[in-house]
């Protein structure tokens, strides 16, 4: 008689994060009745910055943010999947990556998670509310500010999102973050980016401070006034008519100075704890969930946002979510990839607070840039 196996998993608290994992776990259990997987949730902020080393003793399967790959490469916390999973599965995922999603989980010569979910900040809006206000979808930064002056714009400004917005504006102003030794961004570019962001947030209103992407999309989908968000991590759920009464439309970012904004790649990866005692069963689940067939089928149908490019290009799956995948794919392909060195996550956690505080309170933009750069230098030294 086959011995019963129970795996424990941890993900983040949203339908996109939980429902497809529960569905895939149940399907694998249907085929292998001895196997069960118990998925638990944590907050979106904990997903982004809670130390991974404090989870691996309690959970076999982890949904992680890709900057954790650098820590995994330097510490014994995750299983290197490239040493265990079929080569044809990995080759298919690498060849059909959404943007740099597959690459994002590579560090130290190994793959630490499968890119089962792909995301980046995209624009989203309520077409009915824009029409009622007599406005169209903004094309440029100036159009965006004009819309914000009318009280029609929401901006995700929770700490990590505030930092991602700094990256976005720095890129738009012609400087890629982390390319100069000892600093995230130069004083001139950082100050210009922060001042532009604060103008936008001030026009949008204080209620935007500390809003994460989920709360931002909920505010637009469930409200009656705010109609547009210029950049927040995309959730295809809000384009689905079976998910919200007022589905949103999603599309590309506005331009600044004739240059299309580039956002910062997100998404999630499915990893296995190095403490997992049922490695064969865990590998079977990871391989199944990351497979093309599952990604294009049960995973996406069950409220998931897949990491396999074929799903993003599929006409039927696009029909489910109002064309979300088709209309935002180019934004993901152009997305900036964050650093993944071992000390990046603590830097992101603290630097996000610094940027959010400036956007909320104002003050010295130059001092804010220097604080961010100082945190970066300290995080590299600690790593």
Long-range contacts (C-beta under 8 A, 24 or more apart in sequence): 2-34, 3-34, 4-34, 4-35, 4-36, 5-34, 5-35, 5-36, 5-278, 5-281, 6-35, 6-36, 6-37, 6-38, 7-35, 7-36, 7-37, 7-38, 7-60, 7-61, 7-276, 7-278, 7-281, 7-282, 7-285, 8-37, 8-38, 8-40, 8-58, 8-59, 8-60, 8-61, 9-37, 9-38, 9-39, 9-40, 9-59, 9-60, 9-61, 9-62, 9-63, 10-39, 10-40, 10-41, 10-42, 10-55, 10-58, 10-59, 10-61, 10-62, 10-63, 11-39, 11-40, 11-41, 11-42, 11-47, 11-63, 11-268, 12-41, 12-42, 12-43, 12-44, 12-46, 12-47, 12-63, 12-268, 13-41, 13-42, 13-43, 13-44, 14-44, 14-214, 14-235, 14-237, 15-237, 15-243, 15-303, 16-117, 16-235, 16-236, 16-237, 16-303, 16-304, 16-305, 17-41, 17-47, 17-63, 17-117, 17-268, 19-302, 19-303, 19-304, 20-298, 20-299, 20-300, 20-302, 20-303, 20-304, 21-63, 21-289, 22-302, 23-298, 23-299, 23-302, 24-285, 24-288, 24-289, 24-294, 24-298, 24-299, 24-302, 25-285, 27-288, 27-298, 28-284, 28-285, 28-288, 32-281, 32-284, 35-281, 35-284, 35-285, 37-61, 37-285, 44-212, 44-213, 44-214, 45-158, 45-159, 45-160, 45-212, 47-268, 48-160, 48-345, 48-348, 48-349, 49-160, 49-345, 49-346, 49-348, 49-349, 51-345, 52-77, 52-78, 53-77, 55-273, 56-273, 56-274, 56-275, 57-273, 57-275, 59-273, 60-272, 60-273, 60-275, 60-276, 60-277, 60-278, 60-282, 61-270, 61-271, 61-272, 61-273, 61-276, 61-282, 61-285, 61-286, 62-113, 62-270, 62-271, 62-272, 62-273, 63-116, 63-117, 63-268, 63-269, 63-270, 63-271, 64-112, 64-113, 64-268, 64-269, 64-271, 65-266, 65-268, 65-269, 65-345, 66-101, 66-104, 66-105, 66-113, 66-265, 66-267, 66-269, 66-338, 66-340, 67-338, 67-339, 67-340, 67-344, 67-345, 67-348, 68-112, 68-340, 68-345, 69-104, 69-105, 69-106, 69-107, 69-112, 69-113, 69-269, 69-340, 70-107, 70-108, 70-339, 70-340, 70-341, 70-342, 70-343, 70-344, 70-383, 71-342, 71-344, 71-345, 72-107, 72-108, 72-112, 72-271, 73-107, 73-108, 73-109, 73-110, 73-112, 73-342, 74-108, 74-342, 74-383, 75-342, 76-274, 77-273, 77-274, 78-112, 78-113, 78-271, 78-272, 78-273, 78-274, 79-271, 79-272, 79-273, 79-274, 79-276, 79-279, 79-282, 80-110, 80-111, 80-112, 81-110, 81-111, 81-112, 81-113, 81-114, 81-271, 81-272, 81-286, 82-110, 82-111, 83-110, 84-279, 84-283, 85-114, 85-283, 85-286, 85-287, 86-287, 89-287, 89-290, 89-291, 92-292, 92-308, 93-290, 93-307, 93-308, 96-292, 96-308, 96-309, 96-310, 97-307, 97-309, 98-267, 98-306, 98-307, 98-308, 98-309, 98-312, 98-329, 98-332, 98-333, 99-265, 99-332, 99-333, 99-334, 99-335, 100-265, 100-335, 100-337, 101-265, 101-267, 101-307, 101-332, 102-307, 103-337, 104-265, 104-267, 104-269, 104-337, 104-338, 104-340, 105-269, 107-340, 112-269, 112-271, 113-268, 113-269, 113-270, 113-271, 114-269, 114-270, 114-271, 114-286, 114-289, 114-290, 114-307, 115-267, 115-269, 115-290, 115-307, 116-268, 116-269, 116-270, 116-289, 116-290, 116-295, 116-299, 116-304, 116-306, 116-307, 117-267, 117-268, 117-269, 117-304, 117-305, 117-306, 117-307, 118-267, 118-305, 118-306, 118-307, 118-312, 118-332, 119-233, 119-234, 119-235, 119-265, 119-266, 119-267, 119-268, 119-305, 119-332, 120-233, 120-234, 120-263, 120-264, 120-265, 120-266, 120-267, 120-328, 120-331, 120-332, 120-335, 121-156, 121-161, 121-164, 121-168, 121-213, 121-231, 121-232, 121-233, 121-234, 121-253, 121-263, 121-264, 121-266, 121-331, 122-231, 122-232, 122-233, 122-234, 122-250, 122-251, 122-252, 122-253, 122-263, 122-328, 122-331, 123-228, 123-229, 123-230, 123-231, 123-250, 123-251, 123-252, 123-253, 123-254, 124-217, 124-220, 124-228, 124-229, 124-232, 124-234, 124-238, 124-248, 124-249, 124-250, 124-251, 125-220, 125-227, 125-228, 125-229, 125-248, 125-249, 125-250, 126-220, 126-221, 126-227, 126-228, 126-246, 126-248, 126-249, 127-249, 128-246, 129-220, 129-224, 129-225, 129-226, 129-227, 130-227, 130-228, 133-227, 135-227, 137-228, 137-251, 138-228, 138-230, 138-254, 139-254, 139-255, 140-254, 140-255, 140-256, 141-196, 141-254, 141-255, 141-256, 141-257, 143-254, 144-200, 144-228, 144-230, 144-254, 145-199, 145-200, 145-203, 147-227, 147-228, 148-200, 148-203, 148-204, 149-203, 151-205, 151-225, 151-226, 152-225, 152-226, 152-227, 152-228, 153-200, 153-203, 153-204, 153-226, 153-227, 153-228, 153-229, 153-230, 154-204, 154-208, 154-211, 154-216, 154-219, 154-220, 154-226, 154-228, 154-229, 154-232, 155-200, 155-201, 155-204, 155-208, 155-211, 155-216, 155-229, 155-230, 155-231, 155-232, 156-208, 156-211, 156-212, 156-213, 156-215, 156-216, 156-229, 156-231, 156-232, 156-233, 157-201, 157-208, 157-209, 157-210, 157-211, 157-356, 157-359, 157-360, 158-210, 158-211, 158-212, 158-352, 158-356, 159-210, 159-349, 159-352, 159-353, 159-355, 159-356, 160-348, 160-349, 160-352, 161-211, 161-212, 161-213, 161-232, 161-233, 161-352, 162-197, 162-352, 162-355, 162-356, 162-359, 163-348, 163-351, 163-352, 163-355, 163-356, 163-372, 164-263, 164-264, 165-197, 165-231, 165-355, 166-190, 166-193, 166-194, 166-197, 166-355, 166-372, 167-264, 167-336, 167-338, 168-231, 168-261, 168-262, 168-263, 168-264, 168-336, 169-193, 169-194, 169-196, 169-197, 169-256, 169-261, 171-261, 171-262, 171-336, 172-256, 172-257, 172-259, 172-261, 172-262, 173-256, 174-259, 176-336, 177-336, 178-339, 178-376, 182-373, 182-376, 182-377, 183-373, 183-376, 183-377, 184-351, 184-372, 184-373, 184-376, 185-369, 185-372, 185-373, 187-366, 187-369, 187-370, 190-365, 190-366, 190-368, 190-369, 190-372, 190-373, 191-365, 191-366, 191-369, 194-355, 194-358, 194-359, 194-365, 194-368, 194-369, 195-365, 197-359, 198-358, 198-359, 198-362, 198-365, 200-230, 201-359, 201-360, 206-360, 209-356, 209-359, 209-360, 210-356, 217-248, 220-248, 221-245, 221-246, 221-247, 221-248, 222-246, 230-254, 231-261, 231-263, 233-266, 234-305, 234-324, 234-328, 235-305, 236-305, 236-321, 236-324, 236-325, 237-303, 237-305, 237-321, 239-321, 239-322, 239-323, 239-324, 240-303, 240-320, 240-321, 240-322, 241-322, 243-303, 247-322, 248-322, 249-322, 249-323, 249-327, 250-322, 250-323, 250-324, 250-327, 250-328, 251-327, 251-328, 252-327, 252-328, 252-330, 252-331, 253-331, 260-334, 262-334, 262-335, 262-336, 263-331, 263-335, 263-336, 264-335, 264-336, 264-337, 264-338, 265-332, 265-335, 265-336, 265-337, 265-338, 267-307, 269-307, 341-379, 341-380, 341-383, 342-383, 343-379, 343-380, 343-382, 343-383, 344-379, 344-383, 346-379, 346-382, 347-375, 347-376, 347-378, 347-379, 350-375, 351-375, 351-376
